[in-house]
Structures are given as structure tokens and as C-alpha cells.
Amino acid sequence: MQLIFRKVRKKSTWEFNVEAQRQGLSDGEPSVRALRDLADDSPDQDGSGVYSDKISIFKIGEDRSDFNRVIAAIACSRKSLQEIDYLIIEEKVISTYSTPEECLGTTLDDHVNSLHLDCSLTSAVKLVELAKHCMKKAERCPKIEVFRAIKKSINKGWISDASLSTELRASYDELNARNTPD
């Protein structure tokens, strides 16, 4: 059973909490924010300004063997070192609503790029059903774990430390100084 990683903006969007109750949502019902989060809201790469119907996902293996590498690759595309919120979904669930297509990713790690898939979600009904399946399944990788994943990727040569943004590099160096034994 192949597992799929999907980065999301905010873990709490995927939980049934006081805010969801205030919005009148029932337990397990996705909010509009969750739908936007899943649908990605990013314009197509051609610069047309038209929003894509594709979601970006990564295969992480049945045993989550590529999880930390995907975390590091995604983190290294950011400007600052921070936690990462995500969903883990079984590939068979994704395949119920979309046909995943292999499509090279654009991270700083070539191996992670080879794990990337695009899924077209052209039906609002399918988007809602997938979001319902994902409710209460969001997880968070804490900042220190993100740091450790980046450090391992740099040490193994999977990601070049020279490719980190100046801002990310500063955050990384600060945490590295605090977490290195004297």
C-alpha cells in the first residue's frame, strides 16, 4: 500500500474544532478553507493566471521511507525554517478521485522530484469527497524535525547547502549552532 504525502497550509483546517463548530460545520465536514488547501489555489505554470486543477503529491513508500527526505525538500523551497503540516493518504484513495500522473517535481532534491505526482481534480464533488476522507488526518512535522531532515539531506549530499535561500540558511545555521554538541 503506497502512501502519499500532501503538504497543507494549516493542520487545524483539517480538524473538527471550535472554529469549525462556530462555522456550523458537522463533524467530518470539510470547510471551504480545507477545499482551497487541497485544491492548491496556485496558478498554472504558463503564467496565464488560470488556476490549476492539479494537486501536487509525493510518494513516500509503504513504510514512509522517503518521508523525511520529502520534508527536507519541501522545507528547502521555503524562505524560513518552520513546521510543515501535511496529510498522509493511501494511493488507492487518491486513485478513487483522480489518476495520478508522474511529473517531475521542482525541489532541490532530484530523488524527491522523481517521487512527485500531479493529480487532476476536475470535479468539485470529487474534491469534496477526497477532502472528507482527509478530515482529521492532518499531521505536523515540528520545526526541530524539519531541521533534522534538512541536516541529514545536506550531510548525505541530497541537497546542496549552497542552494538554501539566505533567510533559510540563517535559520538553519542558528538551529545548527544550538543543536551541535560542544
C-alpha positions in Angstrom: 0.0 0.0 0.0 1.8 3.1 -1.3 1.4 6.2 0.9 1.1 9.7 -0.5 2.3 12.9 1.1 0.4 16.1 0.5 1.6 19.4 2.1 -1.2 21.5 3.5 -1.2 25.1 4.9 -2.6 24.6 8.4 -3.3 21.4 10.3 -6.2 23.0 12.2 -8.1 23.4 8.9 -8.4 19.6 8.9 -9.6 19.2 12.4 -13.1 19.4 13.9 -12.6 22.2 16.4 -14.4 25.2 18.0 -13.9 27.2 14.8 -15.5 24.5 12.7 -18.4 24.4 15.1 -18.7 28.1 15.0 -18.9 27.9 11.2 -21.8 25.5 11.6 -19.9 22.5 10.2 -20.7 19.0 11.2 -18.0 16.5 12.4 -16.2 15.3 9.3 -17.4 18.1 7.0 -14.6 19.9 5.3 -14.6 23.7 5.4 -14.1 25.9 2.3 -10.5 26.5 3.7 -9.8 22.8 3.6 -11.1 22.6 0.0 -8.9 25.5 -1.0 -6.0 24.0 0.8 -6.4 20.7 -1.0 -7.1 22.3 -4.4 -3.9 24.2 -4.0 -5.0 27.6 -5.4 -1.9 28.0 -7.4 -1.9 29.4 -11.0 -0.8 27.2 -13.9 2.9 27.4 -14.7 2.3 29.0 -18.0 1.7 32.4 -16.3 -1.9 32.6 -17.6 -3.3 33.3 -14.1 -5.7 30.4 -14.6 -5.8 28.2 -11.6 -4.7 24.6 -12.0 -7.0 21.7 -11.3 -3.9 19.6 -10.3 -2.7 18.9 -6.8 0.9 18.2 -6.1 1.7 15.0 -4.1 4.7 12.8 -3.4 5.0 9.0 -3.0 6.7 8.2 0.3 6.6 4.4 0.3 4.6 1.9 2.3 6.9 2.3 5.2 7.3 6.1 4.9 10.9 5.6 3.9 11.0 8.8 1.9 9.1 10.9 4.4 12.0 12.8 5.9 13.5 13.4 2.5 10.3 14.9 1.2 10.0 17.1 4.3 13.5 18.4 3.8 13.0 19.0 0.1 9.8 20.9 0.7 11.3 22.9 3.6 14.3 23.9 1.5 11.9 25.6 -1.0 10.8 28.0 1.7 12.3 31.2 2.9 12.3 30.3 6.6 12.6 27.2 8.8 9.2 26.3 10.1 7.0 23.3 10.9 5.3 21.6 8.0 1.7 20.5 8.0 0.7 17.6 5.8 -1.7 14.7 5.0 -0.7 11.1 4.5 -3.2 9.4 2.1 -3.2 5.9 0.7 -2.6 5.9 -3.0 -5.8 3.8 -3.6 -7.8 6.6 -2.0 -6.2 9.2 -4.3 -6.8 6.9 -7.3 -10.5 6.8 -6.4 -10.9 10.5 -7.2 -8.1 11.1 -9.7 -5.5 9.4 -11.8 -2.1 10.4 -10.5 0.4 11.2 -13.3 4.2 11.1 -12.9 5.5 14.6 -13.2 9.0 15.7 -12.1 8.9 17.9 -9.0 10.8 21.1 -8.7 12.5 20.7 -5.3 16.2 20.8 -4.6 16.4 17.0 -4.3 16.4 15.1 -7.6 15.2 11.9 -5.9 12.3 13.6 -4.3 11.5 15.2 -7.7 11.2 11.6 -9.1 8.6 10.8 -6.4 6.3 13.7 -7.4 2.9 13.1 -8.9 0.2 15.5 -10.2 -3.4 14.7 -9.7 -6.1 16.4 -11.7 -9.3 17.1 -9.7 -11.7 18.5 -12.2 -14.9 17.6 -10.3 -15.9 19.7 -7.3 -17.8 16.6 -6.0 -14.6 14.5 -6.1 -12.7 17.3 -4.4 -15.2 17.4 -1.6 -15.2 13.6 -1.2 -11.4 13.5 -1.1 -11.4 16.3 1.5 -14.0 14.4 3.6 -11.7 11.4 3.5 -8.7 13.6 4.7 -10.6 15.2 7.6 -8.9 14.7 11.0 -5.8 13.2 9.2 -3.5 16.2 9.1 -0.3 15.9 10.9 2.5 18.3 11.8 6.3 17.9 11.5 7.8 20.2 14.2 10.4 22.7 13.3 13.2 20.7 15.0 12.3 17.6 13.0 12.3 19.7 9.8 15.7 21.0 10.8 17.0 17.4 11.3 15.6 16.3 8.0 17.4 19.2 6.2 20.6 18.5 8.1 20.5 14.8 7.0 19.8 15.8 3.4 22.7 18.2 3.4 25.1 15.8 5.1 24.1 13.0 2.6 24.6 15.3 -0.3 21.0 15.1 -1.4 20.6 18.8 -1.1 23.4 21.4 -1.5 23.6 23.8 1.4 24.6 26.5 -1.1 21.1 26.3 -2.7 19.3 27.4 0.5 17.9 30.9 0.5 19.7 33.4 2.6 16.8 33.6 5.1 16.5 29.8 5.4 20.3 29.5 5.7 20.3 31.9 8.7 17.5 30.0 10.4 19.3 26.7 9.7 22.7 28.0 11.0 21.1 29.3 14.2 19.4 26.0 15.0 22.5 24.1 14.0 24.6 26.1 16.4 22.2 25.4 19.2 21.9 21.7 18.5 25.6 20.9 17.9 27.4 19.4 21.0 30.3 21.4 22.3 
